[in-house]
Amino acid sequence: MTLSRRQFLRGFADMIGAAAAVELGLLAWPSPAIGDEKMARMAMPQLAAPKVPLVNPVTLARFVDPLPLPALAKPVGQRSHPAYPGKPLPFYRMEMRAFKTQLHRDLPATPMWGYGGSFPGPTLMARRNEPVLIEWANALPDKHFLPIDHSIHGAERDKPEVRTVAHVHGARTTADSDGYPEAWFAPGRSLVSHYPNAQDAATLWYHDHAMGITRLNIYAGLLGAYLIEDDAEHVLNLPAGDCDLPLILCDRLIARSGELYYPVSDDPDAPWVSECNGNAILCNGKLFPFLEVEPRRYRIRLINAANTRFYELSLSGGVPFQQIASDQGLLAAPLSRAHVTLYPAERAEVVIDFSGMDGKQVQLRQQAEAIMEFRVRDRGRKDTSAVPSTLRSIERLAAASAVRDRVLTLGEQDDAGGSPMMMMLGGKHWSAPVTEDPRQNTTEIWSMVNLTGDAHPMHLHLVRFQVLERRPFDLFAWNESKTLKYTGPAIPPDPEEMGWKDTVRADPGMVTRIIARFEGEPGRYVWHCHLLEHEDNEMMRPFQLLPA
C-alpha cells in the first residue's frame, strides 16, 4: 500500500511525538482556499513553529492528581413550554465563561473556557421522555484567545470573534434546539433550547457548534457529558451511582506558561491547519490522573472529545473491557474486548471488574502509553451489580425498507503538493443549495464514498443509524466516470458497531453504507465530518427533513 504524504507525516509525527514534530516544524498542514486566487497557489503555507516553548508530557510526574469528576448540573427552577401546556419543565442555566484550571500539579494554571466555568462542564442527567429546558448563556470575553482563520466560510471578519451555539451530540430534538452552526450568538446573549429526551438511554455529550470556529471553541474547553437514563436499562442492575463514571478524553498542546497552544500555518492571514493532534492526553481535564476504586465492577462511559485524534484504549495486565454500549445506547449483548477504539465523537460504555485486584494498580493506556491509573483499594462494599448476558433487543433495519440510496462523496481539494486546502461533501460547499432532503418517517441508505486518504468520523444530527457494511471500490473508475465499481466483497460491521450509532468511521478507499429512519420534527439539520478542522473548513452540509 502506498502512503500519501499526509499519512507518512502523521505516522512520523506519532513516532517522534507530536510536540517534537510541532516544535521542529515537520508537519506540513496548509491553509484553506476559498477563492480562485488561493486555489492557484503552487505552494501552501507550512505549519509554523510555535513561538512559545511547549510542555513535553514525558517529563511530568505520573498519577499525582486525582481524576476530576464533573459536577452534576442542577435545575435552577421550572419553566413552561408550548409543547407541554400546563406542565412546568426543569430549567437549567449553563453559562459559558472564562476561568483558569490546573491541568497537572506541576503546571501553571491554564486559561480556558467552560460551561459552568469548568472543564469538562457539568454533567447533565436526563430521563427518557422527561423533557428539560436549558438556557445556554454566553458570558465569555469579546476576544478569542485562539487563532481565527477569517478566510474560512462563516468566520469572516465582519462577525464577532466570540460566537457560540450548543449542540447536544446524539440528541433527538427540534431543529431550533439542535445547535445549527449559523444560529450562534455573541457574548451577553443566550438561547433556551428544548430537549424532549424521547430516546433510549445513552451516553451523549454537548459541545459548541459555531460556524467556522467549532474547533477552537471545543479546544478552549466548551464540552461536557449529557446522559439519558431509562427504566429498561435500570432493571439490568448495571453498576450505578458512584460506580458509574463519565471519562472524557481529549488532547491538547500546552505551553510551559500553562496556556493552550493551537497549531497554525505560517500564513498569518490563513492560519487553518487540517489536523490538530496534541501530545498531552487529558482525562476529565487532567493529565495523568488517578482514581481510587473499590474491588468491584465499575461502569465507565468513554467519550472521545478530541479534535482529530482517535484512541486505541487498553488496560494494563491484560485486564479486559466488557463493552456494553456504543453511541446510542446498549448493545444487544456485552462484548469482551482487549482494546476499544474510538474515533472523534464516538462513545463506548465499558464495565471494568476490579474484584480480586485488592491493593493493585491498573492503568488505562492509549496504545502503549499509560494515560490514567485506577488504584484498587484493599476492601470495599459488597458488589450487587451485574452484567447480564443479554442487554436489549436490537432490530436490524432491512436494506429493502429504504426508499432511497444516496451516494455521497467525501473529498478534498489539494494544493499542487497534494496537501489539503479544504474538505468537501458531495463536492459542494456549505453554502450550496440543500441536496439531501429525506422525508419524515422514511428510511434511507447513505453510501459514503471516501475519495481521500483519511478516515473520517461522519456524524448525522437528529437520527440514529445502523452500519450496513464497508466495501472497497475502484478510485480510478470513480474519478474517470463517476462509476461506483466495487473491487472486493462487502465487509460487515464489527461486533461493537452492531448497535445504534450516530457517528461512523468512513475508511479511505471504502464505501461506508449506513441505514437510518428519519424520525423527528421536520426542519434543517446538518451532517458532517467530526474531525473538527475538517468540519470547520467546508466538510459539513445541511440536510432538510421534509414533512411526511
SETI-519705 format. One record per residue (C-alpha): residue in three letters; y, x, z. Coordinates in steps of 0.02 Angstrom, whole numbers, plus 32768, in hexadecimal, padded with zeros to 4 digits. Layout:
BEGIN
SITE   rest     py     px     pz
SITE    ALA      Y      X      Z
...
This chain:
BEGIN
SITE   rest     py     px     pz
SITE    MET   8000   8000   8000
SITE    THR   80AC   8044   7FD1
SITE    LEU   812F   8039   8059
SITE    SER   81E0   8006   802F
SITE    ARG   826B   8079   8066
SITE    ARG   829A   7FFF   80F0
SITE    GLN   81E6   7FF2   812F
SITE    PHE   81D8   80B0   8133
SITE    LEU   827A   80C3   8192
SITE    ARG   8249   803C   820E
SITE    GLY   81A2   808E   8230
SITE    PHE   81F6   8137   8240
SITE    ALA   8274   80F0   82BB
SITE    ASP   81EB   80A3   8324
SITE    MET   8192   814B   832E
SITE    ILE   8227   81B1   8366
SITE    GLY   827A   8129   83CD
SITE    ALA   8303   80B1   839B
SITE    ALA   838A   8107   8401
SITE    ALA   8368   81AF   83B1
SITE    ALA   8368   8161   8304
SITE    VAL   840E   810D   8325
SITE    GLU   845F   81A7   836F
SITE    LEU   8424   8214   82DD
SITE    GLY   845A   8193   825D
SITE    LEU   83AE   818F   820C
SITE    LEU   83A6   80D6   81E7
SITE    ALA   83FE   8096   814C
SITE    TRP   8432   7FE2   8168
SITE    PRO   84B1   7FA5   80E9
SITE    SER   853F   7F2C   80F5
SITE    PRO   853B   7E7F   80A7
SITE    ALA   857B   7E56   7FFB
SITE    ILE   85C7   7DAC   7FD7
SITE    GLY   8634   7DC8   7F3F
SITE    ASP   861A   7E1C   7E97
SITE    GLU   867E   7EB5   7ECA
SITE    LYS   8609   7EDE   7F58
SITE    MET   8571   7EB1   7EF1
SITE    ALA   85A6   7F39   7E76
SITE    ARG   85A0   7FC4   7EF8
SITE    MET   8521   804B   7ED1
SITE    ALA   8518   8094   7F81
SITE    MET   8521   8026   801A
SITE    PRO   8560   8063   80C3
SITE    GLN   84E7   80BE   8135
SITE    LEU   84CA   8096   81EB
SITE    ALA   8558   80E2   824E
SITE    ALA   852E   8158   82DD
SITE    PRO   8564   810E   8384
SITE    LYS   860D   8149   83C3
SITE    VAL   85C9   8142   8474
SITE    PRO   852F   8196   84C1
SITE    LEU   849C   8120   84D9
SITE    VAL   8421   810E   8567
SITE    ASN   8374   8154   8545
SITE    PRO   8304   80DD   85A9
SITE    VAL   827D   8162   85B8
SITE    THR   82EE   81BC   8636
SITE    LEU   82FC   8125   86AA
SITE    ALA   8290   8104   8743
SITE    ARG   820A   8082   8724
SITE    PHE   81EE   7FE3   8787
SITE    VAL   827A   7FF5   8807
SITE    ASP   82CD   7F4A   87EA
SITE    PRO   827D   7EA2   8814
SITE    LEU   8266   7E2D   8780
SITE    PRO   82F4   7DAF   8782
SITE    LEU   82BD   7CF9   877E
SITE    PRO   8345   7C8E   872D
SITE    ALA   838D   7C07   879D
SITE    LEU   835A   7B53   877B
SITE    ALA   83E9   7AEF   872F
SITE    LYS   841F   7A5B   879A
SITE    PRO   8476   79BE   875A
SITE    VAL   852B   79AC   8791
SITE    GLY   8529   78EF   8786
SITE    GLN   84F9   785E   8715
SITE    ARG   8545   781C   8674
SITE    SER   8524   7789   8602
SITE    HIS   84F1   7795   854B
SITE    PRO   84F8   770B   84C8
SITE    ALA   843F   7723   849E
SITE    TYR   8410   76EE   854F
SITE    PRO   847F   765D   8584
SITE    GLY   8481   7644   8640
SITE    LYS   841D   76E3   8662
SITE    PRO   8480   7778   86A6
SITE    LEU   843A   7820   866E
SITE    PRO   8436   78C6   86CA
SITE    PHE   84CF   792A   8696
SITE    TYR   84CF   79E8   8692
SITE    ARG   855F   7A5E   8674
SITE    MET   8535   7B07   8627
SITE    GLU   85CE   7B75   8627
SITE    MET   85D0   7C11   85BB
SITE    ARG   8632   7C9C   860C
SITE    ALA   8644   7D59   8615
SITE    PHE   85F9   7DB9   86A7
SITE    LYS   85AD   7E62   86D3
SITE    THR   84F9   7E86   8704
SITE    GLN   848E   7F1F   8725
SITE    LEU   8402   7F2E   86A7
SITE    HIS   83B4   7FBA   870D
SITE    ARG   83D1   8001   87BC
SITE    ASP   840F   80A7   8777
SITE    LEU   8485   8062   86F2
SITE    PRO   8538   8028   8704
SITE    ALA   8555   7F6D   86FB
SITE    THR   8550   7F28   8649
SITE    PRO   85D3   7EAB   860A
SITE    MET   857A   7E15   85BF
SITE    TRP   858F   7D5E   8596
SITE    GLY   851C   7CDA   85DD
SITE    TYR   8500   7C22   85FC
SITE    GLY   8529   7C05   86B3
SITE    GLY   8568   7CB8   86BA
SITE    SER   84B8   7D01   86B8
SITE    PHE   843E   7D55   8640
SITE    PRO   83CD   7CFE   861C
SITE    GLY   8424   7C5A   8641
SITE    PRO   83E0   7BDA   86BC
SITE    THR   8339   7B8C   8690
SITE    LEU   8348   7AD6   865C
SITE    MET   82B4   7A6B   8695
SITE    ALA   8298   79C5   863E
SITE    ARG   820F   7941   863C
SITE    ARG   81CA   78E9   85A5
SITE    ASN   8229   784A   8578
SITE    GLU   82AC   7869   85FE
SITE    PRO   834D   7889   859D
SITE    VAL   83D8   78FA   85DC
SITE    LEU   848B   7921   85AD
SITE    ILE   84CD   79D4   85AB
SITE    GLU   8581   7A08   859D
SITE    TRP   8588   7AB3   854B
SITE    ALA   8631   7AFA   8581
SITE    ASN   8680   7B94   8531
SITE    ALA   86DD   7BF5   85B8
SITE    LEU   86CD   7C9C   855F
SITE    PRO   875C   7D14   8535
SITE    ASP   87BA   7D01   8492
SITE    LYS   8784   7DAC   8452
SITE    HIS   86D1   7DDF   8428
SITE    PHE   8691   7E82   846F
SITE    LEU   8612   7E9C   83E2
SITE    PRO   863B   7EC8   832B
SITE    ILE   865B   7E31   82BC
SITE    ASP   8640   7E42   8201
SITE    HIS   86C7   7DD5   81B6
SITE    SER   867D   7DE4   8107
SITE    ILE   85E9   7D78   813C
SITE    HIS   85F4   7CC0   8110
SITE    GLY   862A   7C5D   81A7
SITE    ALA   8677   7CF1   8202
SITE    GLU   8718   7D02   819D
SITE    ARG   87B6   7D44   81EF
SITE    ASP   8807   7C98   81F2
SITE    LYS   8785   7C5C   8272
SITE    PRO   878E   7C7D   832D
SITE    GLU   8735   7D1D   835E
SITE    VAL   86D7   7CC5   83E9
SITE    ARG   867C   7C27   83B6
SITE    THR   85E0   7BD8   83FE
SITE    VAL   8569   7B47   83E5
SITE    ALA   84C6   7B35   8446
SITE    HIS   841E   7B12   83F4
SITE    VAL   8384   7AE4   8459
SITE    HIS   82FF   7B3A   83F1
SITE    GLY   826C   7AC5   83D7
SITE    ALA   82C3   7A28   8417
SITE    ARG   82B7   7984   83B9
SITE    THR   8365   793D   83C4
SITE    THR   83E9   78EC   8357
SITE    ALA   844B   7951   82D8
SITE    ASP   84EC   7949   833C
SITE    SER   8495   799B   83D2
SITE    ASP   842B   7A19   8373
SITE    GLY   84A7   7AA8   8371
SITE    TYR   84D8   7AA3   82BA
SITE    PRO   8520   7B50   8292
SITE    GLU   85C6   7B0D   8252
SITE    ALA   85DE   7A9B   82EA
SITE    TRP   8620   7B2D   8352
SITE    PHE   86AE   7B20   83CF
SITE    ALA   8728   7BA1   8413
SITE    PRO   874C   7BD6   84C7
SITE    GLY   8797   7B4B   8530
SITE    ARG   872F   7AC5   84DA
SITE    SER   8687   7A76   84FA
SITE    LEU   8605   7A05   84AA
SITE    VAL   8591   7987   84FC
SITE    SER   84E3   7982   84AE
SITE    HIS   8458   7903   84C7
SITE    TYR   83A1   7937   84D9
SITE    PRO   8323   78A6   84D7
SITE    ASN   8291   791B   8506
SITE    ALA   821D   78A5   84A7
SITE    GLN   819D   792D   8484
SITE    ASP   8107   7984   84CF
SITE    ALA   8116   79FD   855E
SITE    ALA   8148   7AA7   8518
SITE    THR   81A8   7B48   8538
SITE    LEU   824B   7B3B   84D6
SITE    TRP   82E5   7BA7   84E4
SITE    TYR   839E   7B91   84C7
SITE    HIS   8416   7C0A   8474
SITE    ASP   84B6   7C15   8413
SITE    HIS   84B7   7BE5   835B
SITE    ALA   856A   7C01   831F
SITE    MET   857B   7C22   8266
SITE    GLY   8588   7CDA   8237
SITE    ILE   8582   7D1F   82EA
SITE    THR   84E0   7CDC   8333
SITE    ARG   8498   7D8C   8339
SITE    LEU   852D   7DC8   83A0
SITE    ASN   8535   7D35   8418
SITE    ILE   847C   7D3E   8441
SITE    TYR   8486   7DFC   8452
SITE    ALA   8516   7DE0   84CB
SITE    GLY   84A2   7D76   8537
SITE    LEU   84B3   7CC0   8505
SITE    LEU   83FE   7C86   851D
SITE    GLY   838A   7C34   859C
SITE    ALA   82E9   7BD1   85B3
SITE    TYR   82D6   7B13   859B
SITE    LEU   8230   7AD1   85DB
SITE    ILE   81E8   7A24   85BF
SITE    GLU   815F   79E0   8630
SITE    ASP   80F1   7946   861E
SITE    ASP   8067   78EA   867B
SITE    ALA   7FDE   791B   8600
SITE    GLU   7FFD   79D2   8627
SITE    HIS   8010   79B5   86E1
SITE    VAL   7F61   796D   86F7
SITE    LEU   7F15   7A0E   86B2
SITE    ASN   7F41   7A66   8756
SITE    LEU   7F83   7B02   8701
SITE    PRO   7FDF   7B82   876F
SITE    ALA   8082   7B32   87A7
SITE    GLY   8118   7B46   8818
SITE    ASP   8141   7BFC   883F
SITE    CYS   80A5   7C2E   87DB
SITE    ASP   80F2   7BEA   873A
SITE    LEU   8175   7C63   86FB
SITE    PRO   81DC   7C7A   865C
SITE    LEU   81E4   7D2D   861A
SITE    ILE   826B   7D44   8597
SITE    LEU   825C   7DE5   8532
SITE    CYS   82E6   7E36   84CB
SITE    ASP   8321   7EE5   84A3
SITE    ARG   83CA   7F37   84A9
SITE    LEU   8422   7FDD   848A
SITE    ILE   8484   800F   8526
SITE    ALA   8511   808C   8532
SITE    ARG   8510   8104   85C5
SITE    SER   85AC   80AA   8601
SITE    GLY   853F   800F   8614
SITE    GLU   858B   7FB2   8581
SITE    LEU   8520   7F64   84FA
SITE    TYR   8520   7FBF   8455
SITE    TYR   8504   7F5D   83B5
SITE    PRO   84DF   7FC7   8318
SITE    VAL   8558   7FC3   8286
SITE    SER   8564   800A   81D7
SITE    ASP   85E0   8094   81B2
SITE    ASP   864F   8019   8153
SITE    PRO   86CA   7FD1   81D3
SITE    ASP   86F0   7F3F   815E
SITE    ALA   8638   7F0F   8150
SITE    PRO   85DD   7F44   81EF
SITE    TRP   8544   7ED1   81D9
SITE    VAL   8499   7F23   81E4
SITE    SER   83F8   7ECF   81AD
SITE    GLU   8398   7EF3   824D
SITE    CYS   83BE   7F15   8303
SITE    ASN   8333   7F66   8366
SITE    GLY   8360   7F9E   8415
SITE    ASN   8300   8022   8476
SITE    ALA   8314   7FCE   8520
SITE    ILE   82A0   7F39   8536
SITE    LEU   82E2   7EBE   85B6
SITE    CYS   8275   7E44   8616
SITE    ASN   82E0   7DB5   8659
SITE    GLY   8376   7E28   8648
SITE    LYS   832E   7EC2   86A0
SITE    LEU   82ED   7F67   865F
SITE    PHE   8242   7F97   86A6
SITE    PRO   823C   7F11   872F
SITE    PHE   81AD   7EEC   87A6
SITE    LEU   816B   7E47   87E9
SITE    GLU   8105   7E31   8887
SITE    VAL   8077   7DB5   886A
SITE    GLU   7FE9   7D71   88D1
SITE    PRO   7F32   7D8E   88A1
SITE    ARG   7F26   7CEA   8843
SITE    ARG   7F4D   7C9B   8799
SITE    TYR   7FFE   7C9C   8753
SITE    ARG   8043   7C3F   86BE
SITE    ILE   80BD   7CAC   865E
SITE    ARG   812A   7C5F   85D6
SITE    LEU   8151   7CEA   855B
SITE    ILE   81ED   7CD4   84EF
SITE    ASN   8221   7D51   8469
SITE    ALA   82DF   7D48   8469
SITE    ALA   82F9   7DEB   8409
SITE    ASN   836A   7DFA   8372
SITE    THR   82E9   7E52   8306
SITE    ARG   8259   7E9D   8368
SITE    PHE   81AA   7E55   8372
SITE    TYR   8143   7E74   840E
SITE    GLU   808C   7EA2   8416
SITE    LEU   8066   7E87   84CE
SITE    SER   7FD2   7EBB   8536
SITE    LEU   7FA4   7ED9   85EC
SITE    SER   7F6B   7F7F   8633
SITE    GLY   7EB8   7F99   8668
SITE    GLY   7E77   7F25   85E2
SITE    VAL   7EAC   7E8A   8643
SITE    PRO   7EA7   7DF7   85C9
SITE    PHE   7F24   7D6E   85A9
SITE    GLN   7EE9   7CBB   85A2
SITE    GLN   7F5F   7C6E   8523
SITE    ILE   7F73   7BB4   8543
SITE    ALA   800B   7B86   84D8
SITE    SER   8078   7BB8   8445
SITE    ASP   8126   7B81   840C
SITE    GLN   8111   7AC5   841B
SITE    GLY   809A   7AB6   84AC
SITE    LEU   7FE5   7AC3   84DC
SITE    LEU   7F5C   7B01   846A
SITE    ALA   7EBC   7A9E   845A
SITE    ALA   7E61   7B1C   84C9
SITE    PRO   7E8D   7BBF   8520
SITE    LEU   7E77   7C62   84C1
SITE    SER   7E46   7D06   8514
SITE    ARG   7EB2   7D8C   84C3
SITE    ALA   7EC8   7E46   84DC
SITE    HIS   7F6F   7E42   8480
SITE    VAL   7FF5   7DBD   8465
SITE    THR   806A   7DD8   83D1
SITE    LEU   8110   7D7D   83CD
SITE    TYR   8190   7D83   8341
SITE    PRO   8246   7D56   8368
SITE    ALA   8256   7CA4   83B0
SITE    GLU   819A   7C8C   83C5
SITE    ARG   8153   7C5D   846E
SITE    ALA   80A9   7C6C   84C0
SITE    GLU   8071   7C2C   8568
SITE    VAL   7FEB   7C97   85BA
SITE    VAL   7F8A   7C90   865D
SITE    ILE   7F6C   7D37   86B3
SITE    ASP   7EE7   7D39   873B
SITE    PHE   7F11   7DBA   87C0
SITE    SER   7E83   7D86   8835
SITE    GLY   7E1A   7E19   886F
SITE    MET   7EA9   7E93   884A
SITE    ASP   7EEC   7E98   88FC
SITE    GLY   7F62   7F2B   8916
SITE    LYS   7F5D   7F61   8860
SITE    GLN   7FE1   7F6B   87D7
SITE    VAL   7FD4   7F20   8729
SITE    GLN   8053   7F50   86A4
SITE    LEU   8090   7EE5   8615
SITE    ARG   809B   7F52   857C
SITE    GLN   80F5   7F4C   84D6
SITE    GLN   807A   7FA7   8469
SITE    ALA   8056   8044   84D1
SITE    GLU   80F3   803E   853D
SITE    ALA   80F9   7FE9   85E7
SITE    ILE   818F   7F74   85F3
SITE    MET   816F   7F1F   869C
SITE    GLU   80F5   7F27   872C
SITE    PHE   8098   7EA2   878E
SITE    ARG   8075   7EDA   8841
SITE    VAL   7FE4   7E79   888B
SITE    ARG   7FF0   7E5A   8946
SITE    ASP   7F59   7E77   89B3
SITE    ARG   7F50   7DBF   89E4
SITE    GLY   7F93   7D16   89AE
SITE    ARG   7F7F   7C5B   89B3
SITE    LYS   7EE0   7C06   897C
SITE    ASP   7EE6   7BEB   88BF
SITE    THR   7EC0   7B36   8893
SITE    SER   7EFD   7B42   87DF
SITE    ALA   7E8B   7B3E   8747
SITE    VAL   7E84   7B66   868E
SITE    PRO   7E1D   7AD9   8643
SITE    SER   7DAF   7AFE   85AD
SITE    THR   7E07   7A70   854F
SITE    LEU   7EC4   7A61   8557
SITE    ARG   7EF0   79D6   84DD
SITE    SER   7EBF   7987   8439
SITE    ILE   7F1E   79C5   83A1
SITE    GLU   7F09   795F   8303
SITE    ARG   7F1A   79CB   8269
SITE    LEU   7F8E   7986   81E5
SITE    ALA   7F32   796C   8141
SITE    ALA   7F7F   79C4   80AA
SITE    ALA   7F57   7928   8044
SITE    SER   7FD1   78C5   80B1
SITE    ALA   8066   7929   8071
SITE    VAL   80D9   78D0   7FF8
SITE    ARG   8122   7974   7FBA
SITE    ASP   80FB   7A2E   7FB4
SITE    ARG   819D   7A8F   7FAD
SITE    VAL   8196   7B41   7F6B
SITE    LEU   821E   7BA3   7FC5
SITE    THR   8244   7C5B   7FAD
SITE    LEU   8276   7CD9   8031
SITE    GLY   82D9   7D5F   7FD8
SITE    GLU   8361   7DE0   7FE6
SITE    GLN   83E8   7E30   7F7D
SITE    ASP   83DE   7EEE   7F82
SITE    ASP   8452   7F7C   7F56
SITE    ALA   8427   7FFE   7ED3
SITE    GLY   83C4   8062   7F53
SITE    GLY   8355   7FCE   7F81
SITE    SER   83A9   7FA7   8027
SITE    PRO   83CF   7EF0   8050
SITE    MET   8480   7EAE   8045
SITE    MET   8459   7DF9   8070
SITE    MET   83C2   7D8A   8088
SITE    MET   83AB   7CE3   8030
SITE    LEU   833D   7C48   8032
SITE    GLY   8313   7BFD   7F8A
SITE    GLY   838E   7C75   7F3B
SITE    LYS   841D   7C0C   7F81
SITE    HIS   84AE   7C2B   7FF4
SITE    TRP   84CC   7BC3   8090
SITE    SER   855C   7B6A   803B
SITE    ALA   84F6   7B30   7FA3
SITE    PRO   84CC   7A76   7F98
SITE    VAL   843B   7A3C   8002
SITE    THR   8395   7A49   7FA6
SITE    GLU   8318   7A1F   8032
SITE    ASP   8323   7965   8055
SITE    PRO   8284   7921   80A6
SITE    ARG   827C   7869   80CE
SITE    GLN   8268   782C   8180
SITE    ASN   81B3   7813   81BA
SITE    THR   8168   7867   8121
SITE    THR   80FC   7903   811F
SITE    GLU   8123   799B   80B5
SITE    ILE   80D8   7A45   8093
SITE    TRP   8150   7AD7   8089
SITE    SER   8109   7B6D   802A
SITE    MET   8176   7C03   8057
SITE    VAL   8167   7C8D   7FD4
SITE    ASN   819A   7D33   8022
SITE    LEU   81E4   7DA4   7F9C
SITE    THR   8221   7E27   8019
SITE    GLY   81D1   7EBA   8073
SITE    ASP   81EE   7E6C   811F
SITE    ALA   8190   7DEE   8187
SITE    HIS   820A   7D5F   81AC
SITE    PRO   81F6   7CE8   8241
SITE    MET   8227   7C43   81F1
SITE    HIS   8268   7BB6   8260
SITE    LEU   8282   7AFF   8237
SITE    HIS   82F4   7A99   82A5
SITE    LEU   82C5   79E9   82E1
SITE    VAL   820C   79E9   82B2
SITE    ARG   816C   7A3B   82EA
SITE    PHE   80EE   7A71   8268
SITE    GLN   8041   7AB8   824D
SITE    VAL   8014   7B57   81EF
SITE    LEU   7FA1   7B32   815D
SITE    GLU   7F7F   7BDE   8113
SITE    ARG   7FC4   7C80   80CE
SITE    ARG   7F95   7CBB   8021
SITE    PRO   7FBF   7D58   7FBA
SITE    PHE   8018   7D3F   7F16
SITE    ASP   804B   7DA4   7E7D
SITE    LEU   80FF   7DDA   7E99
SITE    PHE   8111   7E18   7DE5
SITE    ALA   80DB   7D70   7D9D
SITE    TRP   8159   7D19   7E0C
SITE    ASN   81E7   7D8E   7DDC
SITE    GLU   81BF   7D7E   7D24
SITE    SER   81A6   7CC2   7D12
SITE    LYS   81B3   7C73   7DC0
SITE    THR   80F8   7C52   7DB4
SITE    LEU   809C   7C49   7E59
SITE    LYS   7FFB   7CA7   7E33
SITE    TYR   7F88   7CC4   7EC7
SITE    THR   7F2B   7D6A   7ECF
SITE    GLY   7EB2   7D44   7F5D
SITE    PRO   7E68   7CBB   7FC8
SITE    ALA   7EC9   7C59   8048
SITE    ILE   7ECC   7CA6   80F7
SITE    PRO   7EC0   7C23   8181
SITE    PRO   7F37   7C2B   8215
SITE    ASP   7F05   7C94   82AA
SITE    PRO   7EBA   7C33   833E
SITE    GLU   7F5E   7C40   83A0
SITE    GLU   7FB8   7BF0   830C
SITE    MET   7F4A   7B54   830C
SITE    GLY   7FBD   7AF7   8382
SITE    TRP   8068   7AAC   835D
SITE    LYS   80EC   7B29   8327
SITE    ASP   81A6   7B2D   8300
SITE    THR   81B0   7BE4   82CA
SITE    VAL   8135   7C38   8254
SITE    ARG   811E   7CEB   8219
SITE    ALA   8130   7CF4   815C
SITE    ASP   80DF   7D97   8126
SITE    PRO   811A   7E00   8091
SITE    GLY   80BA   7DE4   7FF1
SITE    MET   8075   7D40   8032
SITE    VAL   8093   7C87   801D
SITE    THR   8099   7C3B   80CB
SITE    ARG   8075   7B80   80C7
SITE    ILE   80A3   7B0A   8154
SITE    ILE   8096   7A4C   8163
SITE    ALA   810E   79DF   81C6
SITE    ARG   812D   7927   81E4
SITE    PHE   81E9   790E   81E0
SITE    GLU   81FF   789B   8273
SITE    GLY   82A7   788B   82C8
SITE    GLU   8353   7849   82A5
SITE    PRO   839D   785B   81F6
SITE    GLY   8425   78DC   81E5
SITE    ARG   8447   7990   81B6
SITE    TYR   83E1   7A1B   8207
SITE    VAL   83B8   7ACE   81D7
SITE    TRP   8327   7B43   81B2
SITE    HIS   8338   7BFE   81B9
SITE    CYS   82F0   7CA9   81DB
SITE    HIS   82F6   7CD4   8294
SITE    LEU   831B   7D8B   8277
SITE    LEU   83CC   7D6E   82B2
SITE    GLU   841C   7DEC   823E
SITE    HIS   83CB   7D93   81AA
SITE    GLU   83FA   7CE6   81EB
SITE    ASP   84B0   7D1A   81F9
SITE    ASN   84B6   7D5E   8148
SITE    GLU   847E   7CCB   80DC
SITE    MET   83C5   7CBA   810D
SITE    MET   83E5   7C0A   814C
SITE    ARG   83EF   7B66   80EF
SITE    PRO   8418   7AB3   8120
SITE    PHE   839B   7A28   8105
SITE    GLN   83C2   796E   8102
SITE    LEU   834A   78F4   8154
SITE    LEU   835D   7853   80F0
SITE    PRO   8340   77A7   813C
SITE    ALA   8295   775A   8126
